[in-house]
Amino acid sequence: MLGTLGVLVAPHLGVPMVLYPLFGLGLCTVMLHGQGLRWADTGFRWRGLGVRALPVGGCLGVLYAAVNVSVIGPMLALLLGERPDLSDFAFVREHFSGYLIALALAWVIGGFYEELVFRGFVHGSLSGGCRPGGCDPGWRSH
């Protein structure tokens, strides 16, 4: 509930979107510790990150962006009758350094934060629970 409240209220308070991942990671970390778990129990391992993942993830990201720009975005604009407000990203058009910053943030936020939180924390929790030692879809707490 705290996470949902934070996501719904933060934009109206002028909180920069770059702080959302810090809030999300902090909230998930507190929730894990409250259950006696660590990030490793969700399946995350620093050793598991390989060099091959970067080009594969990059290619998939470019493919998704192409589909998003050419199909998903126009379809949503047609269905909703309005285009999204992208004014938060004006700095990307104005300066090349802004583009590089946005690209680095997208890699960190999209590639690390979202995968860690959603695939590790949320999926592990919804698929049956996690316990010290790892997530097991067949495990249920009684």
N, C-alpha and C positions, 0 to 999 in steps of 0.2 A: 504494500500500500504506500509505503514511503517512497519507493522508486517511482510509482505511477504519479504520485503527487508532485514529486520533484520534476518529472518530465513535463507535466501539464502546467505547473506554476512558473518554473524557471524562465521560460521565454518571455513571460509577461513582466518579469522583474528586471529584464535586461541582462540576465546572466549570459556571458559569452558561451556559444555552443562548444567551444574547445574545452570547457570545464565539465561538460556532461560525462565524458568517459571517466574522469577522476572521481566524480560523484558515484557513478555506476560501479567502478572497481572497488571503491571504498565501501559502498553499501554491500556488495557481494562478499567482500572479505569479512566484514563484520558478521554477516549472516552465516558464512561458513564457520568462522570461529565460534559463533554461538551454538553450532551443532557439533563442535569438536572436530571440525574438518579443516583441511588445508587445500590450496589450489591443486596440489598434486593428486588429491583424492578425486578431483573431477576429471583426471586424465591428462592434465597439463604437465609437460616436462620440458625444461629448457633443452635437454639433450635431444629431444624429439624434433627440434627445428632443424631442418636440413637445407642445404644450398639449393637443391632441386625445387623446393617449395616456392621460392621467389619467382622464377620464370613461369612456372605453371600457374601460380596465383595471378601473376601479372597478365598473362594471356587470357585467363578466364575473366579478369577484371575488365580488360579492354573489350572483350566480347560482350560482357554484360552491359558495359557503358554504351556500346553501339546499339544493342537491342533496346536499351532504356531510352536513348535519344531518338531512335527512329520509330519505335513501336509503342513502348509503354507510356512514355511521356505524352505523345500526341493523343493516345487513346484516353488517358486520364483527363487531359485538357478538354477533349470532346465530351466525355461523360460528365465532368464537373462544371463545364462552362467557363472555366477560368484557368489562367496560367499560374504556375507557382511564383511566389515572391522570392526572388534570388538576390535581393538587395544586400544580404549579408555577405555575398561573395563578390561585391563590386571591386574589392581590392585585388582580385585575381586578374581582372581585365585591365586595371590601371598600372600594375607593375609586374614585371616578370618575377621579381622576388616573392610577390604575393602568390603567384602560381606555384613556385617551388615550395613555399610554406604550406599551401593547401594540399599539394601532392604528398608531402611528408606526413601531414596530419591524416590524410586519407589512408595512407599505408599503415600508420600506427593505429588509428581508430578503427578502420575497416578490417585491416588484416590481423591485428592483434586483439584489440579490445572486444570487437563484436564476436569473433570466433571464441575467445576465452569465455566471455560472459554467456553468450547464447548457446553455443555448442557444448561448452563445458558445464557451466553452472546451471542454466535453465533446463537444458535437455536432460542433464543428469538428474536433476531434481524431479522433473515431470515424468521421466521414464521409469521411476520406481524408487528413486532415492539414492543417496550416497552415504557411505559410511567410511570411517577411517580405513584406508587401504585401497579405496577406489569406488567408483560407481558401478552398480550391478543392476541392470534392468529387472532382474527377478527378485531383488531384495525389497522387502517391505518392513517398515518398523511396526511393531505391535504395541 
